[in-house]
Amino acid sequence: MNDKVMLTLGLAKKAGKVMSGTNLVSTFIRSDNKPCLVVLAKDASDNTKKLIQSASRHHKVVCRMTHYSMDQFSDAIGASNYISCIAVFDKGFADLIVSRLNESENEETLQGV
């Protein structure tokens, strides 16, 4: 795992600033302790995408679809099961992840991927 976004998610996990799993993330989006950012795996189910994106829009939480798989998310945070969404609760980590996601998307566009 040599990707800046995945490394940042791993650091945020070690710092105790992330939660994962559709039900848990959905609950936190609706709570007073809202995440600063929610990221979705590209291969999350349509149901999961719809649920998380709808809740995020309604409760004004930033939600980003990524080009990473559930397997990559799981590896990044050291989970033994497949993770379709991750909530980040630290603004600094969230801003860094968004910045690195934007960089990654720009690089893919330049490379014609």
NUKENU-160026 format. One record per residue: residue number from 1; x, z, y of N, C-alpha, C in turn. Coordinates in Angstrom, 3 decimals, decimal comma, padded with zeros to 6 digits, m for minus. Layout:
<atoms>
<atom i="NUM" n_px="X" n_pz="Z" n_py="Y" ca_px="X" ca_pz="Z" ca_py="Y" c_px="X" c_pz="Z" c_py="Y"/>
...
</atoms>
This chain:
<atoms>
<atom i="1" n_px="000,859" n_pz="000,000" n_py="m001,189" ca_px="000,000" ca_pz="000,000" ca_py="000,000" c_px="000,893" c_pz="000,000" c_py="001,236"/>
<atom i="2" n_px="001,050" n_pz="m001,165" n_py="001,824" ca_px="001,918" ca_pz="m001,294" ca_py="002,985" c_px="001,145" c_pz="m001,831" c_py="004,176"/>
<atom i="3" n_px="m000,124" n_pz="m001,582" n_py="004,245" ca_px="m000,985" ca_pz="m002,075" ca_py="005,306" c_px="m001,222" c_pz="m000,953" c_py="006,316"/>
<atom i="4" n_px="m001,123" n_pz="m001,275" n_py="007,601" ca_px="m001,234" ca_pz="m000,252" ca_py="008,640" c_px="m002,592" c_pz="000,455" c_py="008,642"/>
<atom i="5" n_px="m003,654" n_pz="m000,298" n_py="008,400" ca_px="m004,989" ca_pz="000,316" ca_py="008,380" c_px="m005,100" c_pz="001,293" c_py="007,215"/>
<atom i="6" n_px="m004,653" n_pz="000,855" n_py="006,042" ca_px="m004,726" ca_pz="001,709" ca_py="004,851" c_px="m003,835" c_pz="002,941" c_py="004,994"/>
<atom i="7" n_px="m002,651" n_pz="002,761" n_py="005,577" ca_px="m001,760" ca_pz="003,900" ca_py="005,808" c_px="m002,394" c_pz="004,908" c_py="006,772"/>
<atom i="8" n_px="m003,050" n_pz="004,399" n_py="007,805" ca_px="m003,704" ca_pz="005,279" ca_py="008,779" c_px="m004,865" c_pz="006,034" c_py="008,135"/>
<atom i="9" n_px="m005,648" n_pz="005,360" n_py="007,291" ca_px="m006,725" ca_pz="006,048" ca_py="006,568" c_px="m006,155" c_pz="007,140" c_py="005,671"/>
<atom i="10" n_px="m005,041" n_pz="006,858" n_py="005,014" ca_px="m004,394" ca_pz="007,861" ca_py="004,168" c_px="m003,937" c_pz="009,072" c_py="004,960"/>
<atom i="11" n_px="m003,358" n_pz="008,836" n_py="006,128" ca_px="m002,927" ca_pz="009,945" ca_py="006,990" c_px="m004,127" c_pz="010,762" c_py="007,466"/>
<atom i="12" n_px="m005,194" n_pz="010,066" n_py="007,848" ca_px="m006,403" ca_pz="010,764" ca_py="008,299" c_px="m006,977" c_pz="011,621" c_py="007,174"/>
<atom i="13" n_px="m006,922" n_pz="011,121" n_py="005,953" ca_px="m007,402" ca_pz="011,889" ca_py="004,794" c_px="m006,553" c_pz="013,147" c_py="004,605"/>
<atom i="14" n_px="m005,229" n_pz="012,988" n_py="004,687" ca_px="m004,339" ca_pz="014,142" ca_py="004,535" c_px="m004,564" c_pz="015,176" c_py="005,633"/>
<atom i="15" n_px="m004,971" n_pz="014,696" n_py="006,812" ca_px="m005,255" ca_pz="015,601" ca_py="007,932" c_px="m006,648" c_pz="016,217" c_py="007,832"/>
<atom i="16" n_px="m007,422" n_pz="015,816" n_py="006,828" ca_px="m008,764" ca_pz="016,358" ca_py="006,653" c_px="m009,778" c_pz="015,796" c_py="007,624"/>
<atom i="17" n_px="m009,548" n_pz="014,584" n_py="008,090" ca_px="m010,408" ca_pz="013,992" ca_py="009,120" c_px="m011,294" c_pz="012,868" c_py="008,620"/>
<atom i="18" n_px="m011,426" n_pz="012,710" n_py="007,285" ca_px="m012,306" ca_pz="011,678" ca_py="006,747" c_px="m013,221" c_pz="012,243" c_py="005,671"/>
<atom i="19" n_px="m014,347" n_pz="011,595" n_py="005,517" ca_px="m015,284" ca_pz="011,844" ca_py="004,431" c_px="m015,616" c_pz="010,476" c_py="003,842"/>
<atom i="20" n_px="m015,907" n_pz="010,439" n_py="002,554" ca_px="m016,217" ca_pz="009,162" ca_py="001,931" c_px="m017,432" c_pz="009,283" c_py="001,033"/>
<atom i="21" n_px="m018,011" n_pz="008,134" n_py="000,735" ca_px="m019,196" ca_pz="008,086" ca_py="m000,116" c_px="m020,433" c_pz="007,833" c_py="000,713"/>
<atom i="22" n_px="m021,266" n_pz="006,955" n_py="000,234" ca_px="m022,438" ca_pz="006,518" ca_py="000,989" c_px="m023,360" c_pz="007,654" c_py="001,398"/>
<atom i="23" n_px="m023,727" n_pz="008,518" n_py="000,464" ca_px="m024,671" ca_pz="009,591" ca_py="000,785" c_px="m024,088" c_pz="010,586" c_py="001,785"/>
<atom i="24" n_px="m022,838" n_pz="010,963" n_py="001,584" ca_px="m022,199" ca_pz="011,918" ca_py="002,482" c_px="m022,012" c_pz="011,327" c_py="003,877"/>
<atom i="25" n_px="m021,536" n_pz="010,102" n_py="003,940" ca_px="m021,330" ca_pz="009,446" ca_py="005,235" c_px="m022,665" c_pz="009,276" c_py="005,955"/>
<atom i="26" n_px="m023,685" n_pz="008,851" n_py="005,238" ca_px="m025,018" ca_pz="008,684" ca_py="005,824" c_px="m025,546" c_pz="009,999" c_py="006,393"/>
<atom i="27" n_px="m025,338" n_pz="011,077" n_py="005,661" ca_px="m025,772" ca_pz="012,402" ca_py="006,128" c_px="m025,044" c_pz="012,788" c_py="007,408"/>
<atom i="28" n_px="m023,737" n_pz="012,567" n_py="007,459" ca_px="m022,967" ca_pz="012,921" ca_py="008,657" c_px="m023,337" c_pz="012,056" c_py="009,854"/>
<atom i="29" n_px="m023,650" n_pz="010,787" n_py="009,629" ca_px="m024,065" ca_pz="009,918" ca_py="010,732" c_px="m025,313" c_pz="010,494" c_py="011,405"/>
<atom i="30" n_px="m026,200" n_pz="011,067" n_py="010,611" ca_px="m027,461" ca_pz="011,610" ca_py="011,132" c_px="m027,336" c_pz="013,042" c_py="011,652"/>
<atom i="31" n_px="m026,189" n_pz="013,675" n_py="011,462" ca_px="m026,014" ca_pz="015,081" ca_py="011,834" c_px="m025,485" c_pz="015,221" c_py="013,260"/>
<atom i="32" n_px="m025,335" n_pz="016,466" n_py="013,685" ca_px="m024,741" ca_pz="016,745" ca_py="014,995" c_px="m023,231" c_pz="016,512" c_py="014,971"/>
<atom i="33" n_px="m022,631" n_pz="016,602" n_py="013,797" ca_px="m021,188" ca_pz="016,391" ca_py="013,625" c_px="m020,934" c_pz="014,937" c_py="013,217"/>
<atom i="34" n_px="m021,199" n_pz="014,014" n_py="014,155" ca_px="m021,110" ca_pz="012,586" ca_py="013,875" c_px="m019,655" c_pz="012,128" c_py="013,766"/>
<atom i="35" n_px="m019,399" n_pz="011,166" n_py="012,896" ca_px="m018,060" ca_pz="010,583" ca_py="012,842" c_px="m017,805" c_pz="009,711" c_py="014,072"/>
<atom i="36" n_px="m016,533" n_pz="009,499" n_py="014,386" ca_px="m016,153" ca_pz="008,608" ca_py="015,489" c_px="m016,187" c_pz="007,160" c_py="015,044"/>
<atom i="37" n_px="m016,020" n_pz="006,942" n_py="013,741" ca_px="m015,952" ca_pz="005,598" ca_py="013,193" c_px="m016,361" c_pz="005,617" c_py="011,730"/>
<atom i="38" n_px="m017,050" n_pz="004,574" n_py="011,309" ca_px="m017,349" ca_pz="004,370" ca_py="009,889" c_px="m016,836" c_pz="002,974" c_py="009,536"/>
<atom i="39" n_px="m016,084" n_pz="002,878" n_py="008,436" ca_px="m015,599" ca_pz="001,583" ca_py="007,962" c_px="m016,223" c_pz="001,284" c_py="006,608"/>
<atom i="40" n_px="m016,603" n_pz="000,022" n_py="006,420" ca_px="m017,249" ca_pz="m000,430" ca_py="005,191" c_px="m016,353" c_pz="m001,405" c_py="004,437"/>
<atom i="41" n_px="m016,324" n_pz="m001,260" n_py="003,126" ca_px="m015,576" ca_pz="m002,190" ca_py="002,277" c_px="m016,320" c_pz="m003,514" c_py="002,188"/>
<atom i="42" n_px="m015,560" n_pz="m004,591" n_py="002,038" ca_px="m016,161" ca_pz="m005,933" ca_py="001,976" c_px="m017,050" c_pz="m006,110" c_py="000,757"/>
<atom i="43" n_px="m016,762" n_pz="m005,361" n_py="m000,311" ca_px="m017,542" ca_pz="m005,520" ca_py="m001,537" c_px="m018,548" c_pz="m004,386" c_py="m001,764"/>
<atom i="44" n_px="m018,859" n_pz="m003,669" n_py="m000,673" ca_px="m019,926" ca_pz="m002,666" ca_py="m000,765" c_px="m021,237" c_pz="m003,397" c_py="m001,061"/>
<atom i="45" n_px="m022,148" n_pz="m002,721" n_py="m001,727" ca_px="m023,426" ca_pz="m003,363" ca_py="m002,052" c_px="m024,207" c_pz="m003,678" c_py="m000,778"/>
<atom i="46" n_px="m025,087" n_pz="m004,651" n_py="m000,870" ca_px="m025,918" ca_pz="m005,012" ca_py="000,277" c_px="m026,745" c_pz="m003,818" c_py="000,739"/>
<atom i="47" n_px="m027,228" n_pz="m003,030" n_py="m000,212" ca_px="m028,003" ca_pz="m001,839" ca_py="000,104" c_px="m027,174" c_pz="m000,845" c_py="000,921"/>
<atom i="48" n_px="m025,939" n_pz="m000,618" n_py="000,490" ca_px="m025,048" ca_pz="000,315" ca_py="001,194" c_px="m024,757" c_pz="m000,196" c_py="002,600"/>
<atom i="49" n_px="m024,445" n_pz="m001,475" n_py="002,718" ca_px="m024,165" ca_pz="m002,059" ca_py="004,036" c_px="m025,358" c_pz="m001,874" c_py="004,967"/>
<atom i="50" n_px="m026,534" n_pz="m002,204" n_py="004,461" ca_px="m027,748" ca_pz="m002,093" ca_py="005,276" c_px="m028,002" c_pz="m000,643" c_py="005,696"/>
<atom i="51" n_px="m027,892" n_pz="000,284" n_py="004,757" ca_px="m028,127" ca_pz="001,702" ca_py="005,035" c_px="m027,164" c_pz="002,241" c_py="006,086"/>
<atom i="52" n_px="m025,871" n_pz="002,001" n_py="005,889" ca_px="m024,857" ca_pz="002,549" ca_py="006,789" c_px="m024,901" c_pz="001,872" c_py="008,154"/>
<atom i="53" n_px="m025,044" n_pz="000,554" n_py="008,183" ca_px="m025,098" ca_pz="m000,153" ca_py="009,462" c_px="m026,336" c_pz="000,225" c_py="010,261"/>
<atom i="54" n_px="m027,464" n_pz="000,361" n_py="009,590" ca_px="m028,704" ca_pz="000,746" ca_py="010,270" c_px="m028,607" c_pz="002,161" c_py="010,846"/>
<atom i="55" n_px="m028,122" n_pz="003,088" n_py="010,034" ca_px="m027,971" ca_pz="004,477" ca_py="010,499" c_px="m026,974" c_pz="004,551" c_py="011,649"/>
<atom i="56" n_px="m025,880" n_pz="003,802" n_py="011,542" ca_px="m024,860" ca_pz="003,806" ca_py="012,594" c_px="m025,416" c_pz="003,280" c_py="013,909"/>
<atom i="57" n_px="m026,160" n_pz="002,164" n_py="013,836" ca_px="m026,779" ca_pz="001,607" ca_py="015,048" c_px="m027,740" c_pz="002,607" c_py="015,674"/>
<atom i="58" n_px="m028,588" n_pz="003,169" n_py="014,845" ca_px="m029,618" ca_pz="004,087" ca_py="015,340" c_px="m029,022" c_pz="005,344" c_py="015,968"/>
<atom i="59" n_px="m027,935" n_pz="005,848" n_py="015,395" ca_px="m027,332" ca_pz="007,101" ca_py="015,874" c_px="m026,078" c_pz="006,863" c_py="016,715"/>
<atom i="60" n_px="m025,868" n_pz="005,599" n_py="017,108" ca_px="m024,785" ca_pz="005,216" ca_py="018,015" c_px="m023,405" c_pz="005,636" c_py="017,519"/>
<atom i="61" n_px="m023,119" n_pz="005,278" n_py="016,271" ca_px="m021,814" ca_pz="005,512" ca_py="015,660" c_px="m021,166" c_pz="004,150" c_py="015,440"/>
<atom i="62" n_px="m019,903" n_pz="004,020" n_py="015,807" ca_px="m019,194" ca_pz="002,757" ca_py="015,620" c_px="m019,023" c_pz="002,498" c_py="014,120"/>
<atom i="63" n_px="m019,430" n_pz="001,319" n_py="013,690" ca_px="m019,345" ca_pz="000,938" ca_py="012,281" c_px="m018,674" c_pz="m000,422" c_py="012,198"/>
<atom i="64" n_px="m017,628" n_pz="m000,522" n_py="011,379" ca_px="m016,899" ca_pz="m001,780" ca_py="011,238" c_px="m016,878" c_pz="m002,231" c_py="009,787"/>
<atom i="65" n_px="m017,237" n_pz="m003,480" n_py="009,582" ca_px="m017,061" ca_pz="m004,120" ca_py="008,286" c_px="m015,594" c_pz="m004,526" c_py="008,217"/>
<atom i="66" n_px="m014,965" n_pz="m004,356" n_py="007,071" ca_px="m013,546" ca_pz="m004,693" ca_py="006,936" c_px="m013,347" c_pz="m005,761" c_py="005,872"/>
<atom i="67" n_px="m012,131" n_pz="m006,250" n_py="005,761" ca_px="m011,782" ca_pz="m007,208" ca_py="004,709" c_px="m011,138" c_pz="m006,493" c_py="003,522"/>
<atom i="68" n_px="m011,242" n_pz="m005,170" n_py="003,484" ca_px="m010,669" ca_pz="m004,374" ca_py="002,393" c_px="m011,719" c_pz="m004,129" c_py="001,314"/>
<atom i="69" n_px="m011,257" n_pz="m004,004" n_py="000,087" ca_px="m012,160" ca_pz="m003,765" ca_py="m001,042" c_px="m012,353" c_pz="m002,266" c_py="m001,270"/>
<atom i="70" n_px="m013,342" n_pz="m001,935" n_py="m002,089" ca_px="m013,577" ca_pz="m000,536" ca_py="m002,452" c_px="m012,354" c_pz="000,033" c_py="m003,168"/>
<atom i="71" n_px="m011,714" n_pz="m000,779" n_py="m003,976" ca_px="m010,512" ca_pz="m000,353" ca_py="m004,688" c_px="m009,394" c_pz="m000,001" c_py="m003,697"/>
<atom i="72" n_px="m009,228" n_pz="m000,808" n_py="m002,664" ca_px="m008,214" ca_pz="m000,530" ca_py="m001,643" c_px="m008,542" c_pz="000,747" c_py="m000,876"/>
<atom i="73" n_px="m009,823" n_pz="000,945" n_py="m000,540" ca_px="m010,233" ca_pz="002,188" ca_py="000,123" c_px="m009,901" c_pz="003,394" c_py="m000,757"/>
<atom i="74" n_px="m010,225" n_pz="003,284" n_py="m002,033" ca_px="m009,970" ca_pz="004,377" ca_py="m002,975" c_px="m008,483" c_pz="004,706" c_py="m003,045"/>
<atom i="75" n_px="m007,656" n_pz="003,677" n_py="m003,133" ca_px="m006,206" ca_pz="003,880" ca_py="m003,167" c_px="m005,707" c_pz="004,529" c_py="m001,880"/>
<atom i="76" n_px="m006,239" n_pz="004,094" n_py="m000,753" ca_px="m005,779" ca_pz="004,593" ca_py="000,544" c_px="m005,998" c_pz="006,092" c_py="000,706"/>
<atom i="77" n_px="m007,133" n_pz="006,578" n_py="000,201" ca_px="m007,432" ca_pz="008,001" ca_py="000,402" c_px="m007,235" c_pz="008,827" c_py="m000,865"/>
<atom i="78" n_px="m006,710" n_pz="008,188" n_py="m001,901" ca_px="m006,403" ca_pz="008,909" ca_py="m003,129" c_px="m007,618" c_pz="009,338" c_py="m003,923"/>
<atom i="79" n_px="m008,674" n_pz="008,535" n_py="m003,880" ca_px="m009,896" ca_pz="008,854" ca_py="m004,623" c_px="m009,840" c_pz="008,217" c_py="m006,012"/>
<atom i="80" n_px="m010,444" n_pz="008,876" n_py="m006,963" ca_px="m010,426" ca_pz="008,348" ca_py="m008,332" c_px="m011,585" c_pz="007,389" c_py="m008,600"/>
<atom i="81" n_px="m012,585" n_pz="007,389" n_py="m007,733" ca_px="m013,723" ca_pz="006,483" ca_py="m007,902" c_px="m013,720" c_pz="005,460" c_py="m006,761"/>
<atom i="82" n_px="m014,521" n_pz="004,418" n_py="m006,893" ca_px="m014,581" ca_pz="003,386" ca_py="m005,867" c_px="m015,315" c_pz="003,890" c_py="m004,637"/>
<atom i="83" n_px="m014,737" n_pz="003,638" n_py="m003,479" ca_px="m015,272" ca_pz="004,113" ca_py="m002,201" c_px="m015,739" c_pz="002,914" c_py="m001,381"/>
<atom i="84" n_px="m017,013" n_pz="002,896" n_py="m001,007" ca_px="m017,546" ca_pz="001,762" ca_py="m000,254" c_px="m017,539" c_pz="001,998" c_py="001,254"/>
<atom i="85" n_px="m017,527" n_pz="003,268" n_py="001,677" ca_px="m017,486" ca_pz="003,547" ca_py="003,113" c_px="m016,729" c_pz="004,839" c_py="003,376"/>
<atom i="86" n_px="m016,098" n_pz="004,860" n_py="004,527" ca_px="m015,307" ca_pz="006,019" ca_py="004,943" c_px="m015,680" c_pz="006,355" c_py="006,380"/>
<atom i="87" n_px="m015,933" n_pz="007,640" n_py="006,630" ca_px="m016,211" ca_pz="008,121" ca_py="007,985" c_px="m014,963" c_pz="008,823" c_py="008,502"/>
<atom i="88" n_px="m014,583" n_pz="008,520" n_py="009,736" ca_px="m013,410" ca_pz="009,112" ca_py="010,377" c_px="m013,896" c_pz="010,021" c_py="011,505"/>
<atom i="89" n_px="m013,446" n_pz="011,279" n_py="011,489" ca_px="m013,958" ca_pz="012,276" ca_py="012,427" c_px="m013,007" c_pz="012,616" c_py="013,568"/>
<atom i="90" n_px="m011,880" n_pz="011,962" n_py="013,640" ca_px="m010,912" ca_pz="012,209" ca_py="014,709" c_px="m010,828" c_pz="010,975" c_py="015,600"/>
<atom i="91" n_px="m011,022" n_pz="011,155" n_py="016,906" ca_px="m011,040" ca_pz="010,022" ca_py="017,835" c_px="m009,713" c_pz="009,279" c_py="017,852"/>
<atom i="92" n_px="m008,603" n_pz="009,996" n_py="017,782" ca_px="m007,288" ca_pz="009,356" ca_py="017,784" c_px="m007,104" c_pz="008,458" c_py="016,575"/>
<atom i="93" n_px="m007,440" n_pz="008,967" n_py="015,387" ca_px="m007,350" ca_pz="008,154" ca_py="014,174" c_px="m008,324" c_pz="006,975" c_py="014,249"/>
<atom i="94" n_px="m009,541" n_pz="007,236" n_py="014,730" ca_px="m010,551" ca_pz="006,178" ca_py="014,818" c_px="m010,077" c_pz="005,059" c_py="015,741"/>
<atom i="95" n_px="m009,552" n_pz="005,415" n_py="016,902" ca_px="m009,064" ca_pz="004,402" ca_py="017,847" c_px="m007,910" c_pz="003,603" c_py="017,242"/>
<atom i="96" n_px="m007,011" n_pz="004,288" n_py="016,549" ca_px="m005,871" ca_pz="003,612" ca_py="015,923" c_px="m006,336" c_pz="002,653" c_py="014,824"/>
<atom i="97" n_px="m007,302" n_pz="003,076" n_py="014,032" ca_px="m007,833" ca_pz="002,216" ca_py="012,970" c_px="m008,508" c_pz="000,980" c_py="013,556"/>
<atom i="98" n_px="m009,322" n_pz="001,162" n_py="014,576" ca_px="m009,990" ca_pz="000,023" ca_py="015,220" c_px="m008,949" c_pz="m000,938" c_py="015,791"/>
<atom i="99" n_px="m007,940" n_pz="m000,395" n_py="016,445" ca_px="m006,876" ca_pz="m001,215" ca_py="017,011" c_px="m006,163" c_pz="m002,012" c_py="015,920"/>
<atom i="100" n_px="m005,862" n_pz="m001,348" n_py="014,813" ca_px="m005,164" ca_pz="m002,016" ca_py="013,714" c_px="m006,072" c_pz="m003,016" c_py="012,988"/>
<atom i="101" n_px="m007,365" n_pz="m002,736" n_py="012,921" ca_px="m008,300" ca_pz="m003,708" ca_py="012,358" c_px="m008,333" c_pz="m004,963" c_py="013,233"/>
<atom i="102" n_px="m008,359" n_pz="m004,769" n_py="014,545" ca_px="m008,364" ca_pz="m005,900" ca_py="015,467" c_px="m007,086" c_pz="m006,724" c_py="015,330"/>
<atom i="103" n_px="m005,938" n_pz="m006,046" n_py="015,225" ca_px="m004,663" ca_pz="m006,745" ca_py="015,035" c_px="m004,694" c_pz="m007,560" c_py="013,743"/>
<atom i="104" n_px="m005,189" n_pz="m006,932" n_py="012,687" ca_px="m005,244" ca_pz="m007,579" ca_py="011,381" c_px="m006,132" c_pz="m008,822" c_py="011,424"/>
<atom i="105" n_px="m007,277" n_pz="m008,719" n_py="012,094" ca_px="m008,181" ca_pz="m009,865" ca_py="012,219" c_px="m007,547" c_pz="m010,976" c_py="013,033"/>
<atom i="106" n_px="m006,828" n_pz="m010,610" n_py="014,103" ca_px="m006,158" ca_pz="m011,612" ca_py="014,929" c_px="m005,069" c_pz="m012,337" c_py="014,139"/>
<atom i="107" n_px="m004,314" n_pz="m011,586" n_py="013,336" ca_px="m003,262" ca_pz="m012,208" ca_py="012,523" c_px="m003,869" c_pz="m013,183" c_py="011,510"/>
<atom i="108" n_px="m004,995" n_pz="m012,805" n_py="010,908" ca_px="m005,646" ca_pz="m013,680" ca_py="009,938" c_px="m006,141" c_pz="m014,960" c_py="010,614"/>
<atom i="109" n_px="m006,657" n_pz="m014,828" n_py="011,836" ca_px="m007,146" ca_pz="m015,979" ca_py="012,563" c_px="m005,990" c_pz="m016,930" c_py="012,887"/>
<atom i="110" n_px="m004,865" n_pz="m016,367" n_py="013,314" ca_px="m003,704" ca_pz="m017,185" ca_py="013,638" c_px="m003,132" c_pz="m017,889" c_py="012,420"/>
<atom i="111" n_px="m003,227" n_pz="m017,230" n_py="011,251" ca_px="m002,696" ca_pz="m017,806" ca_py="010,029" c_px="m003,684" c_pz="m018,767" c_py="009,379"/>
<atom i="112" n_px="m004,901" n_pz="m018,811" n_py="009,898" ca_px="m005,911" ca_pz="m019,711" ca_py="009,381" c_px="m006,516" c_pz="m019,252" c_py="008,075"/>
<atom i="113" n_px="m006,555" n_pz="m017,935" n_py="007,869" ca_px="m007,119" ca_pz="m017,372" ca_py="006,628" c_px="m008,614" c_pz="m017,329" c_py="006,728"/>
</atoms>
